[in-house]
């Protein structure tokens, strides 16, 4: 269906519905990239059902062993029951960020994800879709084609939840509150490798300039023991290094001050060192059982053996820096607020940020 006809179709708000809803159980909803049609000065309104097998150019092979397998909308469990109006609203939030990108900017996810110019027309179209489930469903089914995301031959994968931790803190240090959460240091440099070579789209490294060369940034141990010269002013102080550690893992959180005031902290950068799972380390050292290495299990183990706490936490060299956040809600990698039950973290080496997914 021509884009103009589809816009006219949506404006009528009287169209054939083939199902409603959105989420991906490993399904990437991919863009249809039609050739722009020749439209007469006064085009007639054409209401046509989408083709059962639309002519879609398959995406280029994805990276690192990830596979894509074409699917039908009817095969997506729950697609005809979900509130797709909320999904569309979330997609429009992502589009606000995608529309700001240079047209030739390579999208995350590798060459198969295309450039921002491939996504921006459909983002512009999404803004005209009426705010109801049927219209949203029709939009997604016209503008996208679903592909199942595979790892080898496996279509099932592991998804984990995200939460916003709330911890106790103070704006000044004392004998109890002496664990700092730090602002981004002035000498921390981040490099978007995709700007140098599209094949590295979605890859970012952090470091510092040392003698005119980019060098690795300080480790968690070096930062926490003060073995660096560029420590920034702490934003807040916590009373528990383990709570601070898990707030680093989440990347954002809220700090409740003594008077009840809440300070919201967002991700401002990291030292770029590899993340190592403390839970996995404790399992490998036979200090915790496989089914005990949850956040609660790790906290309990540390409470029972505080003498080993620092060395265990330093096993994870990754360190996160924060900034005070004004907007409500956690801020995602596109620098927009996340939507509860709708926003999802992805590995940007494989999936472009902002792409619709169905779980």
Secondary structure by P-SEA (a helix, b strand, c coil): ccaaaaaaaaaacccccccccccccccccccccccccccccccccccccccccccccccccccccbbbbbbccccccccccccaaaaaaaaaaaaaaaaacccccccccccccccccccaaaaaaaaaccccaaaaaaaaaaabbbbbbbcccccbbbbbbbbbbbbbbccccccccccccccccccbbbbcccccccccccbbbbbbbcccbbbbcccaaaaaacccccccccccccccaaaaaaaaaaccbbbbccccbbbbbccccccccbbbbaaaaaaaacccccccccaaaaaaaaaacccaaaaaaacccbbbbbccccccccccccccccccccccccccccccccccccc
